[in-house]
Amino acid sequence: MKNIILLGATGSIGTQTIEVLRGLSDEYRLVSLAFGKNLNKAIEIINEFKPFYVCSELKEHAEILKNLYPSLKVGYGNDGLLECATFEARNNYPTVVVNALVGSLGLKPTVEAIRKGYTIALANKETLVTAGRIVKEEVAKHGVELIPIDSEHSAIFQCLNGENNRNLKRIILTASGGSFRDKTRAELENVTVEEALKHPNWSMGSKITIDSATMMNKGFEVIEAHFLFNVGYEQITTILHRESIIHSMVEFQDTAILAQLGTPDMKVPISYALTYPERQLVSNAKQLDLTEIGILHFEKVDFARFPCLKYAYDAGIIGHSLPTVLNAANEAAVNLFLDGKIKFLDIEKIIYENLEKHELIKNPDLETIIQLDKELKLRIIKSAERSAL
């Protein structure tokens, strides 16, 4: 039996986690969940899974839930999110926290859940990008497992299972290239939000889809891989792979390469993270038929075409507070683009400008990281508003 806590229950990964839970046995019990603004979907989940604790982003939604479910524990906002992440079901079963939140919002709940001794199934990239050093220190201190949900890191995690990490030569992260992989830099000048949200392979939330189009998503994954698998940045390679069939690869010292393959379906890595070290049937998962695929394509990544990926490598190598700036600037810029306030190529300009002018803070603590993230986002948004006047 496992207790499941789900942060970001009504988002893309959260919704697919719910689908996975439906296909699992009663050995997996959803005890606590947090959601954003989609009250109707949250009510559907509550009625089906009957959790003990629910957190809403908005206070007014929390009041509605209290009236609908008098016996249900309900919270809201950041405080409620922390309560949700550390909820204790008062049984002797292990607890897995699925962090499917978007943005730096996911950092503090992850740290608090680790301190509680819970296993972390991590889909929230920003947690390791902004505070990877701190998170890994907490994981080691409290002896918990950190299991990746990203398809790429799940692939690496699986390829390394049973292997001696001393024999690891390099990690090869595959990238689809996103919505605009076939467009030139000139053609990107006036692309629309709607065009950017049409990912060729995956069904994802809006923020991560834009990150995929800029390749910042892959940059974040480089930083994540550094912390998850204790490898130097010189040991992490990225290549374009249009079909998203090989989710990532690992090369060993003897030049042998192990790859994990499958159809583009996030329910598979979600299921693996929930059921690890076991594997269970994933309902409605499409079996991979390589004869149907026929040919797999691979290309080198051009940093001039995808500068955000280069920014991520550089920020990761320098470290300290720079990855926090990278993430905050990207998060603010992506939101401005989604709101129609800046152009697509302005995203990378905003990131570059903020990385260049940042005064490095060495080994920042958690509160410094959170404050830096907040202040930088606010400054970027205000600057964009002034420019629009």
C-alpha positions, -999 to +999 in steps of 0.1 A: +000+000+000+012+035-008-002+069+001-002+093-029+000+131-025-006+149-058+004+186-062-010+201-094-038+177-097-058+194-125-028+203-147-014+182-176+008+159-155-017+159-126-045+148-149-024+120-164-014+109-129-051+106-121-056+084-152-027+062-140-042+059-105-075+048-120-057+018-136-038+009-105-051-013-077-065-001-044-030-004-031-025+032-042-045+057-022-048+094-031-048+110+004-041+146-004-042+169-035-036+205-045-050+222-075-050+257-091-081+274-104-100+244-120-126+239-093-149+217-114-122+192-123-110+192-086-146+184-075-146+154-099-114+141-084-126+146-049-159+127-056-140+098-072-110+094-050-122+108-016-089+123-004-085+135+032-070+169+024-074+193-005-057+226-011-070+252-035-050+281-049-079+305-042-096+312-009-130+314-024-127+279-039-116+266-005-148+281+010-169+264-016-152+230-009-157+234+029-195+239+023-197+209-001-176+186+020-179+194+057-157+165+068-129+173+043-098+191+055-094+221+032-066+247+028-056+273+003-027+294-009+010+287-001+003+277+035-023+251+023+002+239-003+028+231+023+001+214+045-009+193+014+027+183+006+034+172+042-001+156+049+002+126+072-024+099+066-018+084+100-011+049+088+021+029+084+022+030+046+049+048+026+040+081+010+049+093-025+045+130-033+039+136-070+051+172-077+033+182-109+033+219-101+045+244-127+072+269-119+092+278-088+060+273-068+070+237-065+103+243-047+093+248-011+067+220-010+093+196-023+118+205+004+092+202+031+080+168+019+116+156+018+120+168+054+089+148+062+106+117+049+084+112+018+095+098-015+094+125-042+082+117-077+093+149-095+078+164-126+085+200-115+117+209-133+121+243-115+128+226-082+162+213-092+169+241-116+166+268-089+178+249-059+194+216-070+222+218-044+199+224-015+174+197-026+201+171-030+215+179+004+180+175+019+175+142+001+208+128+015+202+141+050+167+125+052+175+094+032+145+097+008+142+086-028+139+112-056+124+096-087+121+116-119+089+117-139+102+136-169+103+111-197+140+118-204+152+115-168+129+085-162+147+069-192+181+076-177+170+064-143+158+031-159+190+027-179+212+032-148+191+008-127+215-020-117+246-003-132+277+010-115+277+048-119+315+048-119+313+033-154+291+061-167+307+081-195+279+104-206+242+110-206+225+117-240+193+137-237+170+136-267+150+166-278+121+167-302+129+203-312+095+216-303+068+234-323+093+254-344+121+229-351+118+234-389+116+272-388+146+295-393+154+323-369+139+348-394+106+328-395+104+330-357+100+368-357+062+368-358+050+334-347+019+333-326+011+318-292-013+294-309+014+282-332+039+278-303+014+256-284+011+230-312+038+205-301+044+178-328+047+148-304+035+155-268+004+168-251+016+191-224+007+222-204+012+256-220+043+267-201+063+235-208+052+236-245+066+271-249+098+260-231+100+231-256+097+255-285+126+277-271+145+245-260+147+260-225+129+229-215+159+208-226+182+233-209+164+227-176+167+190-182+205+194-185+206+210-151+183+184-136+204+156-150+235+171-134+219+169-100+198+137-104+227+116-116+257+134-102+274+140-135+294+170-148+279+192-175+307+181-199+291+146-196+257+157-207+249+158-244+218+169-262+207+157-296+176+163-317+154+133-322+122+141-340+101+110-332+105+111-294+107+073-294+141+071-277+135+091-245+172+093-236+204+072-236+234+064-214+269+057-226+293+037-205+331+037-205+333+007-228+313+027-254+281+006-248+250+027-250+217+018-233+185+035-245+149+035-232+123+035-259+085+039-260+057+058-275+053+095-264+030+089-234+037+105-201+015+080-183+044+054-186+070+074-166+043+085-142+033+049-136+070+038-132+076+066-106+045+055-086+051+018-087+089+017-085+107-007-081+078-027-096+062-022-131+025-024-136+002-024-166-006+011-179-041+012-193-045+025-228-008+028-233+002+022-270+027-005-276+057+005-296+060-010-330+094-002-345+083-017-379+055+009-380+080+037-371+105+025-397+132+052-394+145+072-364+162+105-370+190+122-351+206+156-355+231+178-338+218+207-317+227+241-331+232+265-301+229+295-325+194+283-335+185+274-299+204+299-277+183+292-246+199+257-244+233+274-243+222+298-216+211+268-195+245+251-199+263+283-190+241+290-160+244+255-147+282+255-150+286+288-132+260+277-106+253+295-074+223+319-079+225+320-118+202+290-124+176+308-102+179+338-124+176+316-155+144+301-143+128+332-130+135+352-162+122+324-183+091+319-163+083+356-164+090+359-201+070+329-210+040+342-191+044+376-209+044+358-242+014+337-234-004+369-224+004+384-258+026+412-243+059+402-259+071+384-291+084+349-291+120+359-296+118+384-268+118+354-244+154+346-250+163+383-250+149+388-216+167+357-202+200+368-217+198+404-204+190+392-168+217+366-168+242+392-180+234+419-154+230+396-124+254+399-095+262+364-085+252+352-050+273+323-039+256+293-023+223+310-016+201+295+010+164+285+003+149+318+015+174+339-006+165+318-037+128+322-031+132+360-026+154+364-057+129+345-078+100+367-066+118+400-070+132+392-105+099+381-119+082+413-106+109+435-121+106+418-155+069+422-155+070+458-145+096+465-172+074+449-198+045+470-187+065+502-189+077+493-224+041+488-235+031+523-225 
